[in-house]
Amino acid sequence: MDKDKTVIIKKIAVAVITLLLIAYIVSVIIKANFTQVETQTANIMTVSDSVSVRGYFIRDEKLLTNDDNGYVSYRMEDGGRIAKNEVVADVYSDGSTAANEKITEKLESQITSLKQLEDNAKEDVVASPDDIDKNIVTYLSGINYNVCNGNLSEADKNVENVLYSINERQVVTGKTKKFDDKINELQDRIDKLKKNDSNKKSSQIKSSVSGYFVSSADGYEGIYGTKDLKKIMPGDLSEKKIKKKTVADNVIGKTIEGVYWYIACEVSAEDALRLKTSGYLSVNIPTVNSGDISVDVYSVNQESKTSDAVVILRGDYMSPEMSRVRSEDISIVIHTYEGIYVSKNAVHEKQVEVMVEDENGKEKTETRTVQGVYVLIGNELQFKLIIAEYVGDDFVISKKTPEDEDIVTDEYGVLKAYDDVVVEGANLYDGRIVD
């Protein structure tokens, strides 16, 4: 074989090998594109259909004033329920007298608890040591939780409960039956405190109405009240219309009249219709750490059915934070859905033929368009239906337990929680084996 032929054969061999490599690479790419799938576990998720708005809180409020220029000692916390003519605060000539009064109240409370324990011991009305220990752990956790959240008065109550439980354990375990020495000691301290403050006079501040107590004023009291609720229109909640007033120096708080509070919020005509026709509603207020709060629609104020509106919501939940909130961005929750989360990338439409009965009872074939996903079971794809309960921008919430299963769902099955749903892949079909 001459030299030229050898060169030609080598070139042909190189070309064949190159073609084979190219063919192999192409086959790998094709196989990767058409046989590989990416799956995602179908998890249970809760989503809310809500409207985000700026809410203005409206209440009937009566200011409380201190006209004696003394030291004010409050008897209750913000958000506490108060009756008409009930004392909300005491006014002392100086701060030390107020402090001594608070100490005296605590000492008297301790004496009452010790006497109650003695009575319980006589009547054998006592808990087991294990139950008491559990209570102590609970109260200690309460102290930590309330201190971290700034609820110092609640933390103080937990401290008192811990002391009571420790004394109760002393009784239950037989280490003591009587607290005479401790009671006498506490009473001596009370007598000394009262003797030192016997010549210092005090006055009282009472609420003229029943409702909820708040130890501060924000300057927006009286701008809108319950008499204005059905008159507030779009534009009436702007900063130009709602101007803060100066709070007088002698104002020490206020009483929120009645049981209900109201939220005024400006919404579109579409959202106004949705809120008006919804049965159960709730609001989420970021500064009020209580989850969703139940409300109802009190009024929808608008010029026409197609114009923007002011929706008035009414609620009765109260807490220290709730008593102080005035204007805030809130979410009005129209409905909450719990179901199986499915990415829209995984949803496919499919036409299926089913046998149904007509109005005369005769069977006929009917074509239906259904939505579903491909689920990987072992190494086989199976098409399962989804029953959409809520459709978001890029996801669908499918019912966990479809109630209206028909012949289509009987044939194909319905997506279940924790199925492996195909979210990416090509050449998908029912019964396909995935390598």
C-alpha positions as CSV (number, residue, x, y, z in Angstrom):
1,M,0.0,0.0,0.0
2,D,1.5,3.3,-1.1
3,K,1.8,6.3,1.2
4,D,-1.2,8.3,-0.4
5,K,-3.7,5.4,0.3
6,T,-2.6,5.2,3.9
7,V,-3.2,8.9,4.4
8,I,-6.7,8.6,2.8
9,I,-7.6,5.7,5.1
10,K,-6.5,7.6,8.2
11,K,-8.6,10.6,7.2
12,I,-11.7,8.4,6.6
13,A,-11.2,6.7,10.0
14,V,-10.9,10.0,11.8
15,A,-14.0,11.3,10.1
16,V,-16.0,8.2,11.0
17,I,-14.8,8.4,14.7
18,T,-15.7,12.1,14.8
19,L,-19.2,11.3,13.4
20,L,-19.7,8.6,16.0
21,L,-18.7,10.9,18.8
22,I,-21.1,13.6,17.5
23,A,-23.9,11.1,17.3
24,Y,-23.2,9.9,20.8
25,I,-23.2,13.4,22.2
26,V,-26.4,14.2,20.4
27,S,-28.1,11.1,21.7
28,V,-27.0,11.9,25.2
29,I,-28.5,15.4,24.9
30,I,-31.7,14.1,23.4
31,K,-32.0,11.5,26.1
32,A,-31.4,14.1,28.8
33,N,-34.0,16.4,27.3
34,F,-36.7,13.8,26.7
35,T,-36.2,11.3,29.5
36,Q,-35.1,13.2,32.5
37,V,-37.7,14.8,34.7
38,E,-37.5,17.1,37.8
39,T,-40.0,16.4,40.6
40,Q,-41.3,18.3,43.6
41,T,-43.1,16.9,46.6
42,A,-46.7,18.1,46.8
43,N,-47.1,19.7,50.3
44,I,-50.0,21.0,52.2
45,M,-50.1,24.8,52.3
46,T,-52.4,27.5,53.6
47,V,-52.9,30.6,51.6
48,S,-55.1,33.6,52.1
49,D,-57.2,35.6,49.5
50,S,-56.7,39.1,51.0
51,V,-56.8,42.8,50.3
52,S,-53.9,45.1,51.5
53,V,-55.1,48.5,52.6
54,R,-54.4,51.4,54.9
55,G,-56.7,51.2,57.9
56,Y,-57.8,54.1,60.1
57,F,-59.1,53.0,63.5
58,I,-62.2,54.8,64.8
59,R,-63.5,54.7,68.4
60,D,-65.6,56.9,70.7
61,E,-63.0,58.1,73.2
62,K,-63.4,60.2,76.4
63,L,-60.2,61.8,77.7
64,L,-59.2,61.4,81.3
65,T,-57.6,64.3,83.1
66,N,-55.7,64.9,86.3
67,D,-56.6,68.3,87.8
68,D,-54.7,67.9,91.1
69,N,-51.1,68.0,89.6
70,G,-50.1,65.0,91.8
71,Y,-48.4,61.7,91.0
72,V,-50.6,59.4,89.0
73,S,-50.7,55.7,89.8
74,Y,-52.7,53.6,87.4
75,R,-54.9,50.8,88.7
76,M,-55.2,48.9,85.4
77,E,-53.5,48.1,82.1
78,D,-54.2,49.4,78.6
79,G,-57.1,47.5,77.1
80,G,-58.5,46.6,80.5
81,R,-62.4,46.6,80.8
82,I,-63.7,49.4,82.9
83,A,-67.2,50.2,84.3
84,K,-68.8,53.6,84.6
85,N,-67.5,55.6,87.6
86,E,-64.8,53.0,88.2
87,V,-61.5,54.3,89.5
88,V,-58.8,54.1,86.9
89,A,-56.0,55.8,88.8
90,D,-55.0,57.3,92.1
91,V,-53.3,60.6,92.5
92,Y,-50.7,61.0,95.3
93,S,-48.8,63.9,96.6
94,D,-45.5,62.3,95.6
95,G,-44.1,59.2,93.9
96,S,-42.9,57.4,97.1
97,T,-46.5,57.3,98.4
98,A,-47.7,55.7,95.2
99,A,-44.8,53.2,95.3
100,N,-45.6,52.2,98.9
101,E,-49.3,51.8,97.9
102,K,-48.3,49.3,95.2
103,I,-46.0,47.4,97.6
104,T,-48.8,47.3,100.2
105,E,-51.2,45.8,97.7
106,K,-48.7,43.0,96.8
107,L,-48.1,42.2,100.5
108,E,-51.8,42.0,101.2
109,S,-52.2,39.7,98.2
110,Q,-49.4,37.4,99.5
111,I,-51.1,37.2,102.9
112,T,-54.4,36.3,101.2
113,S,-52.6,33.5,99.3
114,L,-51.0,32.1,102.4
115,K,-54.2,32.0,104.3
116,Q,-55.9,30.3,101.4
117,L,-53.2,27.6,101.4
118,E,-53.8,27.1,105.2
119,D,-57.5,26.6,104.5
120,N,-56.8,24.2,101.7
121,A,-54.5,22.1,103.9
122,K,-57.2,21.8,106.6
123,E,-59.7,20.6,104.0
124,D,-57.2,18.4,102.1
125,V,-57.8,20.4,99.0
126,V,-54.3,20.1,97.5
127,A,-52.7,19.2,94.3
128,S,-50.1,16.4,93.7
129,P,-46.4,17.4,93.7
130,D,-46.1,16.4,90.1
131,D,-48.9,18.8,89.1
132,I,-47.4,21.6,91.1
133,D,-44.0,21.1,89.5
134,K,-45.7,21.2,86.0
135,N,-47.4,24.5,87.0
136,I,-44.1,26.0,88.2
137,V,-42.4,25.1,84.8
138,T,-45.4,26.7,83.0
139,Y,-45.2,29.9,85.1
140,L,-41.5,30.2,84.6
141,S,-41.9,29.9,80.9
142,G,-44.6,32.6,81.1
143,I,-42.2,34.9,82.9
144,N,-39.6,34.5,80.1
145,Y,-42.2,34.9,77.4
146,N,-43.9,38.0,78.8
147,V,-40.5,39.7,79.7
148,C,-39.3,39.2,76.1
149,N,-42.6,40.6,74.8
150,G,-42.6,43.6,77.1
151,N,-45.7,42.4,79.1
152,L,-44.2,43.2,82.5
153,S,-47.5,43.2,84.4
154,E,-48.2,39.7,83.1
155,A,-44.7,38.6,84.0
156,D,-45.3,39.9,87.5
157,K,-48.4,37.8,87.8
158,N,-46.4,34.7,86.7
159,V,-43.9,35.5,89.5
160,E,-46.7,35.6,92.1
161,N,-48.0,32.2,90.8
162,V,-44.5,30.7,91.1
163,L,-44.3,31.9,94.7
164,Y,-47.8,30.5,95.4
165,S,-46.9,27.1,93.9
166,I,-43.7,26.9,95.9
167,N,-45.6,27.5,99.1
168,E,-48.2,25.0,98.0
169,R,-45.5,22.4,97.5
170,Q,-44.4,23.0,101.1
171,V,-47.9,22.2,102.3
172,V,-48.3,19.1,100.1
173,T,-45.0,17.6,101.1
174,G,-45.7,18.1,104.8
175,K,-42.9,20.6,105.4
176,T,-45.3,23.1,106.8
177,K,-49.0,23.5,107.5
178,K,-49.1,27.0,108.8
179,F,-47.6,30.3,107.8
180,D,-48.2,32.3,110.9
181,D,-44.6,33.7,111.1
182,K,-44.6,34.7,107.5
183,I,-48.0,36.3,107.7
184,N,-47.0,38.3,110.8
185,E,-43.9,39.5,109.0
186,L,-45.8,40.7,106.0
187,Q,-48.4,42.4,108.2
188,D,-45.7,44.3,110.1
189,R,-44.3,45.6,106.8
190,I,-47.8,46.8,105.8
191,D,-48.4,48.6,109.0
192,K,-45.1,50.5,108.7
193,L,-45.8,51.5,105.2
194,K,-49.3,52.8,106.1
195,K,-48.0,54.6,109.1
196,N,-45.4,56.5,107.0
197,D,-48.0,57.6,104.5
198,S,-50.9,58.3,106.9
199,N,-50.6,62.1,106.5
200,K,-50.3,62.1,102.7
201,K,-53.6,62.6,101.0
202,S,-54.6,61.2,97.6
203,S,-57.5,61.7,95.1
204,Q,-58.9,59.4,92.5
205,I,-59.6,59.6,88.8
206,K,-62.8,57.9,87.6
207,S,-64.1,57.0,84.1
208,S,-67.4,58.7,83.3
209,V,-68.3,55.9,80.8
210,S,-67.9,52.2,80.5
211,G,-65.5,50.7,78.0
212,Y,-61.7,50.0,77.8
213,F,-59.0,52.0,79.5
214,V,-55.9,53.4,77.7
215,S,-53.1,55.2,79.6
216,S,-52.2,57.6,76.7
217,A,-53.7,59.9,74.1
218,D,-52.5,60.4,70.5
219,G,-54.2,63.6,69.5
220,Y,-56.6,62.0,67.1
221,E,-59.4,61.6,69.6
222,G,-62.7,63.0,68.4
223,I,-61.8,63.6,64.8
224,Y,-64.0,60.7,63.7
225,G,-66.5,58.9,65.9
226,T,-69.2,56.2,65.5
227,K,-71.7,58.9,64.4
228,D,-69.5,59.6,61.4
229,L,-69.1,56.0,60.2
230,K,-71.6,56.1,57.3
231,K,-70.5,59.5,56.2
232,I,-66.8,58.9,55.5
233,M,-66.1,58.8,51.8
234,P,-63.0,58.3,49.7
235,G,-60.6,61.2,50.3
236,D,-61.8,61.8,53.9
237,L,-59.0,59.6,55.3
238,S,-56.2,61.7,53.8
239,E,-53.6,63.6,56.0
240,K,-55.2,66.9,54.9
241,K,-58.5,65.8,56.4
242,I,-57.1,64.1,59.5
243,K,-55.0,66.5,61.5
244,K,-53.4,65.6,64.8
245,K,-54.4,67.9,67.8
246,T,-52.2,68.9,70.7
247,V,-52.7,66.8,73.8
248,A,-53.1,68.9,77.0
249,D,-50.6,68.4,79.8
250,N,-53.3,67.2,82.3
251,V,-54.5,64.4,80.1
252,I,-53.5,61.0,81.7
253,G,-55.4,58.7,79.3
254,K,-58.8,57.9,77.9
255,T,-61.7,55.5,77.9
256,I,-62.8,53.8,74.7
257,E,-66.6,53.7,74.9
258,G,-68.6,50.6,74.2
259,V,-67.5,47.2,73.0
260,Y,-66.8,47.7,69.3
261,W,-64.1,49.4,67.4
262,Y,-64.1,50.2,63.7
263,I,-61.6,50.4,60.8
264,A,-62.2,52.7,57.9
265,C,-60.2,51.8,54.7
266,E,-60.4,53.1,51.1
267,V,-60.7,50.3,48.5
268,S,-61.5,49.9,44.8
269,A,-65.1,49.2,43.6
270,E,-64.1,45.7,42.8
271,D,-62.6,45.0,46.3
272,A,-65.6,46.7,47.9
273,L,-68.0,44.2,46.2
274,R,-65.8,41.3,47.2
275,L,-65.7,42.4,50.8
276,K,-69.5,43.2,50.9
277,T,-70.5,39.8,49.6
278,S,-68.1,37.8,51.8
279,G,-69.5,36.2,54.9
280,Y,-66.5,35.6,57.2
281,L,-63.7,38.2,57.3
282,S,-60.7,38.8,59.4
283,V,-57.9,41.3,59.6
284,N,-54.2,41.0,60.2
285,I,-52.7,43.9,62.0
286,P,-48.8,43.8,62.1
287,T,-48.4,45.6,65.5
288,V,-51.1,43.5,67.2
289,N,-49.6,40.0,67.8
290,S,-52.8,38.0,67.9
291,G,-53.0,36.4,64.4
292,D,-56.1,37.1,62.3
293,I,-58.9,39.0,64.1
294,S,-62.5,38.4,63.3
295,V,-64.5,41.4,61.8
296,D,-67.7,42.1,59.9
297,V,-68.6,44.6,57.3
298,Y,-70.4,47.5,59.0
299,S,-70.8,49.8,56.1
300,V,-69.7,50.3,52.4
301,N,-69.7,54.0,51.5
302,Q,-69.5,54.9,47.8
303,E,-71.1,57.3,45.3
304,S,-72.0,54.6,42.9
305,K,-71.5,50.8,42.5
306,T,-68.6,51.5,40.1
307,S,-66.8,54.1,42.2
308,D,-64.1,53.7,44.9
309,A,-65.4,53.1,48.4
310,V,-64.7,53.4,52.0
311,V,-65.4,50.1,53.8
312,I,-66.0,50.2,57.5
313,L,-65.1,47.0,59.4
314,R,-66.3,46.3,62.9
315,G,-64.6,44.1,65.6
316,D,-64.6,43.6,69.3
317,Y,-61.2,42.0,70.1
318,M,-59.2,44.0,72.6
319,S,-55.6,43.9,73.9
320,P,-53.1,46.5,75.1
321,E,-51.7,46.8,71.6
322,M,-55.2,46.9,70.0
323,S,-56.2,49.8,72.3
324,R,-53.4,52.0,71.1
325,V,-53.3,51.4,67.3
326,R,-54.6,54.2,65.2
327,S,-53.5,54.1,61.5
328,E,-51.7,51.2,59.9
329,D,-51.3,49.0,56.8
330,I,-53.4,45.9,57.3
331,S,-54.5,42.9,55.4
332,I,-58.2,42.1,55.1
333,V,-58.5,38.3,54.8
334,I,-61.5,37.3,52.7
335,H,-60.9,33.6,52.7
336,T,-58.3,31.1,53.8
337,Y,-57.6,28.0,51.7
338,E,-55.8,24.9,52.8
339,G,-54.8,22.4,50.2
340,I,-52.1,20.9,48.1
341,Y,-49.6,23.4,46.6
342,V,-48.9,22.9,42.9
343,S,-46.6,25.1,40.8
344,K,-48.3,26.2,37.6
345,N,-45.3,24.8,35.7
346,A,-46.5,21.3,36.6
347,V,-50.2,21.8,35.5
348,H,-51.3,20.3,32.2
349,E,-54.6,20.2,30.3
350,K,-55.8,17.0,28.9
351,Q,-58.9,16.0,26.9
352,V,-60.5,12.8,28.1
353,E,-63.5,10.8,26.9
354,V,-65.8,9.4,29.5
355,M,-69.1,7.4,29.4
356,V,-72.0,9.3,30.9
357,E,-75.7,8.9,31.1
358,D,-78.0,11.4,29.3
359,E,-81.3,12.7,30.7
360,N,-83.0,9.6,29.4
361,G,-80.6,7.3,31.2
362,K,-78.8,6.2,28.0
363,E,-75.0,6.1,28.0
364,K,-73.0,8.4,25.7
365,T,-69.4,9.4,25.2
366,E,-68.5,12.9,26.4
367,T,-65.2,14.8,25.9
368,R,-64.0,16.8,28.8
369,T,-61.0,19.1,29.2
370,V,-59.4,18.5,32.6
371,Q,-56.4,19.8,34.5
372,G,-53.8,17.6,36.2
373,V,-50.2,16.9,36.9
374,Y,-47.9,14.0,36.1
375,V,-46.8,12.1,39.2
376,L,-43.8,9.8,39.4
377,I,-44.7,6.5,41.0
378,G,-41.6,4.3,41.1
379,N,-40.2,4.9,37.6
380,E,-43.6,5.4,35.9
381,L,-45.5,8.6,35.2
382,Q,-49.2,8.7,36.1
383,F,-51.6,11.6,35.2
384,K,-53.6,12.7,38.3
385,L,-56.3,15.3,38.3
386,I,-56.1,18.5,40.4
387,I,-59.3,20.1,41.8
388,A,-58.4,23.8,41.9
389,E,-59.7,25.6,45.0
390,Y,-57.6,28.7,44.7
391,V,-55.5,30.0,41.7
392,G,-52.6,32.3,42.5
393,D,-50.2,34.1,40.1
394,D,-47.8,31.1,39.8
395,F,-49.4,28.3,41.8
396,V,-52.6,26.4,42.3
397,I,-54.1,25.1,45.6
398,S,-55.8,21.8,44.9
399,K,-58.4,20.3,47.3
400,K,-57.0,17.8,49.8
401,T,-60.1,15.6,49.8
402,P,-62.3,16.3,46.7
403,E,-66.0,15.9,47.7
404,D,-67.5,15.7,44.2
405,E,-65.5,12.8,42.7
406,D,-67.1,11.7,39.4
407,I,-66.2,9.2,36.7
408,V,-63.2,11.2,35.5
409,T,-61.6,11.3,39.0
410,D,-62.5,7.6,39.4
411,E,-60.5,6.8,36.2
412,Y,-57.4,9.0,36.7
413,G,-57.2,9.6,40.4
414,V,-56.7,12.8,42.2
415,L,-53.4,14.4,43.4
416,K,-52.6,13.5,47.0
417,A,-50.4,15.2,49.5
418,Y,-46.7,14.1,49.3
419,D,-47.0,12.8,45.7
420,D,-43.8,13.4,43.6
421,V,-45.1,15.9,41.0
422,V,-43.2,16.5,37.8
423,V,-42.4,20.2,37.5
424,E,-39.9,20.0,34.6
425,G,-39.5,17.6,31.8
426,A,-40.5,16.9,28.2
427,N,-42.3,14.1,26.3
428,L,-44.6,13.5,29.3
429,Y,-47.5,11.1,29.0
430,D,-49.5,8.7,31.1
431,G,-47.7,5.4,31.7
432,R,-44.3,6.5,30.5
433,I,-41.3,4.8,32.0
434,V,-38.6,7.1,33.3
435,D,-35.1,5.8,33.0
